[in-house]
Structure formats: structure tokens, C-alpha cells
Amino acid sequence: MNNFTKNKVIWLSVAFVLWIGSTVAVFGQPVYTRPTNPTPSPKPLLQSNGGQTNNVNPASSSTPLVTKTGSSAAVNMRKTSFPVLADIEIPGYSGVLVEDINGNVVIDDNSNFAFNPASNVKIATAYAVLKTFGPNYRFPTNVWTDGQIDQISGTLYGNLFVSGRDPMFNLEHGVNITHELNRLGIQKVEGDLVVTDNFTMSYNTSAERAGSNLLATMDSAKRSVAANRAWQNYLINSRKSDVVRTVPSVSVSGGIYVQSLPSNARLLFSHESAPMREIIKVTLCYSNNFLAERLGDMLGGAYAVARIVQQNAQIQPAEFYLQTASGLGINRVTPRAMMNLLRVLQKELAKNKMTFADIMPVAGIDRGTLEGRFDTDFSRGSVVGKTGTLGSTDGGVSSLSGEMQTNKGKLLFVIFNQRGSVARFRSFQNSLVSLIQGQLGGAAPVVYTEIPLDTRLANTRITYPNIRAKTNE
């Protein structure tokens, strides 16, 4: 079976699972029946899981800190094309691999050992999702009803249903849906608000709490200060502040429930997220664990992510083993395998006229984990990469992989540091990248025009059944 056939089989399998899920949701019950007991009052909302550090303990004390792959048990001899790199001290248990675009080695130190890559795993998740769904895929959040709209009174007599699994659905999007309901002539709902069990909002995995949050966000009298602020920011970033002049509001007389969609529900409209490329950019810039795990779930979890990478990058399972799609916990990847992943990711991006800078943070420019690194006048914008940090797992882990630009060309690099001080590891990574750039004429900025992350995420849209996508203007 060739790679094209394998990819087609993977895509068809994922599409079938998603179709089955949506079919079960629609035909789960003949008509909506209000549950006997309402959904409990929500507890405080969870916060964004954007940090990279964690206190997850290793799976077992016998898990090796560093695993050698291949037949030889001897430690690799360092390989480098620059004498100055031959004697540098590399802290901790570490693996380093730097190559030029043609695959020529700049430095290779233990590249066939397997280390914990921490949040560098998110590069794999990003590749697998892009490979499967494409950079322009948008998550739909569908709004349904089983009732009728009275335009004179502005009342929907019936229930309102919301289904979708958009991991980026937040407060401003809840107000956006409310605005669209107002445009349809709906000011109040004489019925219940029902969400499906895969609905999330504001990084909350509980459909009950997410639904309660949506209910409060829709009603301007109950809307939080944070929701109002998020909506105003959205209007500014989407350039709709001069178009939307009224305060969106819809009151719901009933309660909030979690159920499947009834068979008699009809689709009113869909709220579509920003394109996948923008969601991945935000995920990698902030190293958001919640988003990475949700994206991995689209494919079947960490195992499916690993299989897609192994097959397309021609990597043996022993060199690329994942337990999570975010990088939390125990994962094992060799620098050589990560380099192969970077190269297939680069090719996948090129097919869509994209570069690493379109999905990864640009150091010293983009907000997030690389905001304060490589940010001097000489190095700003010369490194595009993904960080990784685990404070205690495997004795402390820090990683950095991506590309660096020099005055004599571009290099791909992988740095895995393990069992030591994270601060010391980051200092080493900064020094090593700068040292290598210095051997090749110094740092040079990549071609990149910054688009604020909030502006990227504001590129949402509303679509209607059998009608071309439109904005909220």
C-alpha cells in the first residue's frame, strides 16, 4: 500500500467516525423531551490550559530516562562540521541534531537516543491534523430549533439546540451566535437551551458547564464582564465594530440540558471557527495543552497521531512513541525522528504555500512561549520553533525544535534536554543557536508579516444551509 493509499484510508476512517458521531447525535431521539432534573448549577469555569509545565510523575520508576535505539549500545561520537562545536558542553541527558536544508550535518550528538520531547509533541499533532483535514478546515458549531419564530414578538416558541466540538469556541463566539439569532428576529426563547455532550466553551470539557456558560453569555442581563470585553475585542479584531451597533441579547425561559439532537430539529445556521491553520498557530504559540489534546482526539488520540507521523515520515515506532497529543507525561522521540517530522511538515506546508512561520511562533515577534527569546536586535525573527517544558517529569525536560535563519541559509534543528534545570537548558539552547548562527554569517530574519493572534482567531464566519458562507455584517 503506497503512502497516498494509506493517507486516503486514514482520512476515510476519520470521516466515517465523524459521520457516525453526527448521525447518532441527530437521530439519537425522535423528539426533544425535557429531562426530569435540570442540569446542576455550574462550578467555576476552568482556566485555559496553556502552560507547558506540569507535575505529572513518570509512568513507573523503571521508565528509562534515555533510551538508545539501534543495535549499538555505545554512545554516539559527536559529529560536526564546525570545530568550535566539537567541544561545547551539553548539559543533562541530551540529544542535538542540526542540519542544513539539504540534510548536511552541522552537529549531531546522540540523535538516535530517545528522549522526552515534552510539548514538541504538538508539532506531531499539528502535522497529523493538517495532513488529514487541511489548513482551511473550520469547526462548525450548529444552531438548531424544533420551534417556530414569531417575528412580531421576536419570540422563538420551541427549544434551541447547539451542537459542535470546536475547541476554540469562546465567550465572544457565544455572543456572536446571539447576534445572529437577533438578526433572525429572535429576542427570546420560550423553551430550553440544549447542548450536545461534545460541546465545549472557554476550554471547559464539561458540556453542562459549557452550556450554562453559553446560556449566561447569550442574555445581556446575565453576561459577564469578561464576555462583554471579549465581544468588544472580537468586533475590533474582526473589523466589525462599525457594523454591529446593538448589544446582542437573547433570553431563555427554560433551563439548560445536555442531550442528543432530536430528529425533528432543523438547522438555523452554523458558526464556523477560524481556519485550522490559525488554530494551530495559536496552539503552538501558547503551547495550549487543551487545544492539542482536542485536536488529537479528532484523529483518535495520541496513538493515531503517532501512526500518521510514523507512516508519512518513515519512522520506526521505537523512535516515535506517544502517550499524549500535547506532550504531557511520558513520550519518547529521537532527535533523528523529530528531524524527519520537521522535513515532512515542511513539505506539507509548502503544498499549501505555507511555511513554519504560518503555524509556529516566530521568536521575539509572536506572543507566547518564544516571545522573550531570541529577541535582541540581531536575532529577532531569526528563529521559528516549538518549545517544550516539563518541570519534574523525567527529572526536568526542556526542548526546542524548528528552523533558524542565518545570512548563509536556513537550518533545521532539534534540541532535547532532559534531567536537569529547565532554566539552564533554555540558556544552553539560546547560546547554541546563536553560536551556530555566528558560524554562518550571523542571524537573519525569516520572511514574515506579523498578524496578531487575536486577529487570526477573529476570522470566523456564519453559514446557512445551502447558502454561501457570509459574515455577520
N, C-alpha and C positions, 0 to 999 in steps of 0.2 A: 504494500500500500504506500503510495507516494505521499509527500507532505501535503499536497493540495487535497488529496482524498481524506487524509487524517483530519485536516482542519475543517473540511466540509462535514465530516462525521461529528466532530466536536460541536460545531455550530448547530447542526440539525438536532443534536441531543439536547443542547441548551434551549433551543427554540421550542422543542417538544415539551420540555419540563415547564417552561414559562406558559405555554399554551394550555397545558393541563391545569396549571395553577389558576389561570384566569377563568378557565371553563368551570372548574369546581366552584370558584367564587360566584360566578353568575348564576349557576344552576344549583347552588347549594340548598336553596329552599324555594318553594313555589311562590310565596308572598311573604312580605315582612310581618313578623309577629313580635310585638314588644315583649322583651323578657319580663319575668315576674319581678326581679330585683334590678334596680338601676345600677349602672357602673359606679363603684365606690369613688368617693372624692379623691382627687389625685394628691399624691405626695409631692414634695418639692421636686422640680424638674432636675434631671441630670445635667451636668455641665458638659461642654464639648470635651471629648476625649482626645485632645490634640497633642498632649505632651508625649514625649518619647520614653521618658524614664519610667521604670516600674520596679516593683519589688517581688516579681514572680520568682519563686525558687526553682532550681533545676528539677527536671522530672524525677531524677533519682541521684543519689550521691555517686553512683557508679558511672554517670554520664561523663564521658571524657571531655576535658576542656578543649583539646585539639585532637582531631582525628586525621591520620595520614591515609591518603588514598593511593592506589597503585601498588606495585609489587615490592618496591624497595622500602625498607624500614629506615634507611639512613636519611638524615636531614639534608635538604637540598643545599647545594652550594649557591651562593648569591651570584646572579648574572646581571651585568650592567654594561652599558656602552659608554659610561662616563666614570673615570677613575674616582672622582670626588664622591660618587655614590657607593663605592665599594666598601668603605669603612664606616659609614654612618651607623649610629646606634639606633636600633629599632626597639622600642620598649614593649614589654609584655610578651605574650604569645601572639605572634603577628604574622600576617601574610600580606605581601605587597606585590602588585603587578601593574606596570605602566608600559604601554605600547603606543607606537605611532599609528596613524590610520591604516598603514599597510601591514601592520602586525609585527613590525620590528621591535624588539625588546629594548626598553630604556632601563628598567630594573625589574628583576624577578627574584623574589625572596619567599620561598615556601608557598608558591602559588598552587601546589597540588595538595595542600593540607586543607581540611575542612574546619571552618570557624563559625561562630555565631555572628551572622551579618546584621543582627538587630533590625532596624527599620529599613535597611537596604532591601529587605524582602518586598517592600512596597514597589520597588522597581519591577519585580516579577509580576506582582498583581496588576500594575499599570499595563505592562506588556500584554498579559493574558486577556485583559478586558478590551484593550484596543484591538488586539488581533481578532477577537470574537465579535465584538459589537461595532467597532469602528469609532473614529473620533467625533462623529457628528450625532451619535445616538443621544436621544433625550429621554429622561424618565417621565412617563405620564402619570399625573395624579388626576383621576377621573371623578367628575361630579355627576351624580345620578339623582333621579327622583322617581317616586311612584305616584306623584300627585299632579295637580293642575295649578297653573298660575292665574290668579285674578289680577289683571293689570290695573283695575280701578282702585282696589285697596292695597295693591302691592304685596299680596299675600300668596305664599305657596301653601296650598291645602294638601298636605301629604308629608312624607318624610324625605330627608336629604341624606344621600349616601356618598361617601368619599372612599375611594379605593386607590391604592398605589403603593409603591415601595421606593419612592425617591428618597435616597439618604440625605439629600441636601434640602429637603422641604423644611423651611424655617418660618419664623413669625411673619416676615414680610410676604411670604407666599400665601399664608393664611389670609392676610388682608387682601392680597391680590385676588384670591378666589372670591372673597366678599365683594370686592369692587365689580367683578364680572357678574355676580348674582344681581347686584344693583342695576347693572346695565340691562339685565334681562327683565327688570321690573320687580324684582323680589326684595322687599324690605323686611319681611318677617316670615317665619316658617311655623305653620300650625301643625307640628309633628315633631319627630325626633331627629337628632343627628346621629347617623350610624357610620362607623368606620370599619373597614375590614382588618383582619388580625395582622396583616403585614404593614399597616400604616405606621409611619414614624414621623415625628416632628421635633425639630430642635434637638437632634441627636438623642432622642428618647426611644428606647427599644420597646417600651410598654405601649401597646396600642390604646389601652384605656387612658393612660396619662396623656398620650399624644392627642387623643380625641378630645379630652377635657380641655387641653390647651387650645386646640382649634376652636372649640365652642366659645371660650372666653375671648379669643382673638377676633372672632367674627363680630361680636357685639361691641360697638364703640363705648358703651357704658361700662363694660367689664374689661375692656382692653388694657393691658399693662403698659406702663411707661416704656418698657423695653420694646414692646411690639410697635408702639407709635414711633419710636425712634428708628427701629429697623425699617418701617414702611417709608418714612421720610428719606432715609438713606437710599433705599431702593429706588424711589422716584428720582432722586438726584443722579444716581449711577446709571439708571436706565433712560435718563433724559426725558422723563415723563412728568416732571414737576410742574410744567406749564400747561399740561393737558388735563391731569387729574386735579380738579379743584374742590371736589366734595370729599367729605370724610366717609369712607365706606362703612356700612353697618348693616348687619342682619341679625335680628333677634330670633331665638328658637324657643318655642313654648314648652317643648318636651325635654327629654333628657338625652344623655349620650350613652350609646351602646356599641358593643363590638359584635358584629355578626357578618355572615356571608351576604352577598348581594342577592336579593330576591329575583325571581325570573321575570317579574313584571316591571322591573326598574328600567328606565330609559335614560340614555346618556344625554346630559345637557351640554357639557363641554369638557375639555381636558386642559389642565395646566401642565405645560411641558417645561422641564428643567433646562438649565443652561446645557450646552453640548458636553458630551463626555470628556472631551479634551480639557475643558475648563474645570470640570470637577476633579479630574486627575491632577491638574496643575495645583489646585488648592490643596488636595490631599497630600501631595508630595511637598509643597512649600511648608505647610504646617505639620507635616507628618502625623496626620489625623488617624488614629487607630480605629475609631468607629467607622469612618468612611472606608478605610481599607478593608476592614472585615466585611462590611456590607457589599462592597464591590466584589470581593472574593466569593461571597455567598451566591452571587449571580451565576457563577460558574460551577458551583458545587463545593466550594470551600478550598482550603489550603492544598489538599491533595490534587484537586483538579488544576489549580494554578501551577503546581509543580509539574504535572504531567504535560501541560501545554508548553511550558518552558523546556522541559527535557526533550520533547519531541522536535520542537522547532529549532532549538539551539544545539541539538545533538549532544546532550549532556547525560552522562550516566547518573542513575538515581543516587549512587553513593556520593556523588559530588554536589547534589542539589536535593536536600531533604527539608520539607517544610511541615510544621505543625500548625502554623497560623499564617493568615494572609497579611497581617500587619507587621510581623516581626517580633511581637511579644513572645516571651517564653523561649523554648529550646528549638532552634532551627540550625541547620548545618549546610554551609555552602563553601566551596573552594573559590579563591580569587580567580582561578582559571575559568571556572564555570560562570562566575559573575561577569567576567570579560566577554565570554561568548554571548551572554544575555545582552550586554550593552551593545554588541555588534548587531544582533538580530533586531533589537529595539530600534537602533539607528536606521536600519533598512526599512522597518515597518513605518517609521515616521516619515522617511523620505518618500515612500509611496504616496503619502498624503501631503507632500510638500511641507513637512514639519521637521523641526529639529528638537534636540534635547531641551532647548530653552522654552519650547512651547508647552512642556509638561513638567519640567523640573525647575527648582529655584535657581536664579542667577545670583551668585554671591555678591553681596554688597548693594544689590538693587531691589530684588523682590523681598517682600515681607516674609518672615518665617524663620526657619532654622538656620539659614545661611545669611540672614540679614546683617549680622555683625561680624562676619568672617570674610577675609579677603576684600576688605572694604577701604583700603588705602587708595590714594590717587593713582598708584602704579598697578594695583591688582584688581580694582573694582570692575566687575563684569567679565573677568577672565576665567572664572570657574563656574561650571554648571554641574550640579551634582545633587546627590541624596545623602543626607546624614543618617546615622543610626546610633542610638544610645540606650543602654540598659545599665542602670546604676548598680545592681547587685547580682543579677543573673550571670552565671559563668564568671564570677569574680569581678565583674565590671567590663562592659563592652562599649567600644566606640568604632564607628566605621564611616567611611566616606568614599563614594564611587561616582564616576561621571566623566566629564571631559574638562581639560584645561587648554586654554589658548595661549600660544606663545608667538613671538614675532617670526618664528621659523616653522610654524604649523601647529596643528591640533594633535593632542594626545588623549588617549583614553586611560583611565586609572582606576584601580581598586585598592583600598587600604582597609584591612581588617585588623583591629587591635583588640586584644582580649586579656582579661585577668590583670587589671591594674587600674590606675587612676584615670577616670574619664577626662579630667582637665589636662592631664599630662598627654594623653593620647591625642586630644584635639590640638594641643600645641605642636606635637610632633607632625601631625597631618598638615597643619598650616606651614610649618618650616619645610617639610619635604616637598610640597607642591611648589613653594616659592623657590626652593633650591633648584628643582628641575627646570622651572621656567627660566631661571637665571642662566642655565647652561644652553638655552636655546634662544638667546637674544632678549629675554625678559618677557613679562606678561603682556598680553594684548587682549582687548575686549572682544567678546563674541558679537556677532551681528544680532542686535536685539533691541526692540522697541518696547519699553515697559507699558503694560496695561494693568492698572490696579486690579487686585484680585476681586474686590467688591464689584468693579465694573464688569469683570468677566462673568461673575455669577448672576448679575442682573440681566443677562441675555436670556431671559425666559420668554415664553410665548403662550398664547391661548389658541387652541384649535377647537373647531366644531365638527361634528360628524359629517363626513363627505364634503367639507368646506375647507378651502385652503387656509393654512395657518395665518393667524393675524396677531397683532399686538393689542395691547389694551387701550389704544388711542381712540 
